Amino acid sequence: MQPDAPFPPTEPSQDCDTSAPTPGEDTLACVLVFNACDPVGAGGVSGDALVVASIGAHALPVTTGVYLRDTRETAGWAALPAAAVEEQARMVAEDIPVQTIKVGFLGSAEAVATVAAFTADYAEAPVVTFLPDLSWWEQPEIEAYLDALRDLLLPQTAVLVGNNTTLRHWLLPESATDRRARPTDLARAASALGVSYVLVTGLALDGDRVGNVLASPEAELFSHAYERIEAGFMGAGDILSAALAALLANGSELTHAAAEALQYLDQALDHGFHPGMGRAVADRLFWAETDDEPAPGAADGDAHGDGPHPIHIPSPSNDIQH
């Protein structure tokens, strides 16, 4: 495969209707998104839809529940029944071809099992899973949720996205306080659970720079660093994972998609604002403010070697209990 070769195209999810248009004809590439509804608009399905549209794809948002929060705190969570989550996803996927799947916050172990079974049935669509900060939740709920993710969804996941601290505490609990753990260490731990790649954010670098690394168990495949922004943001991981899923849906190869998604996130954060009294919110439509801004996808990261090398993502394992 040549260095600029696109991400391997995915097959449409429709089994019967062969008359449906394919991406590039009368429709856009579609990203099926499982995520919460966020009343702040910082993340969740509404934020994912803005990101996916900015990249030039179409979001199919499946709501898993509703955050009870403002910009200062997350006070709780109102979950939808797992059956309602499943019905949303199956109805839309039986009608519309799905190129990629983005998984955000699902809200319960039951919903994780439902989504894992769905992704196993649509294994031709690569899954990008984002692990958000769950520190606002009760410990028993966190443990049940993470156990379900580990056992059921990670075997279906092509790329796991998360903050370095969050992933380290989960995947490498014995070294949770060891900041020297490398992205490849996280990738090896994730690989043992069925994940092909990790995209790790929030790595502390010298000075006021923050590092982000795409890694496999064998090597760091792409790295990108930007200046630390003093403001605390909501929804950054949702933005990055949605952008990555949309770029893959549009045919980008993985390392190029990671580079462009990180560049998009960097600019969205740089144009962020404070809508309330708490944390800031990224501007996902920054590109619409002026004609002088680079278009989403004009990535300028630090790749290893002469540039990102194309990577084939294998189909996730289907060894899962329905």
Secondary structure, 3 states (H helix, E strand, C coil): CCCCCCCCCCCCCCCCCCCCCCCCCCCCCEEEEEEEECCCCCCHHHHHHHHHHHHCCEEEEEEEEEEEECCCCEEEEEECCHHHHHHHHHHHHCCCCCCEEEECCCCCHHHHHHHHHHHHHCCCCCEEEECCCCCCCCHHHHHHHHHHHHHHHHHHCCEEEEEHHHHHHHHCHHHCCCCCCCHHHHHHHHHCCCCCEEEEEEEECCCCEEEEEEECCCCEEEEEEEECCCCCEECHHHHHHHHHHHHHHCCCCHHHHHHHHHHHHHHHHHCCECCCCCCEECCCCHHHCCCCCCCCCCCCCECCCCCCCCCCCCCCCCCCCC
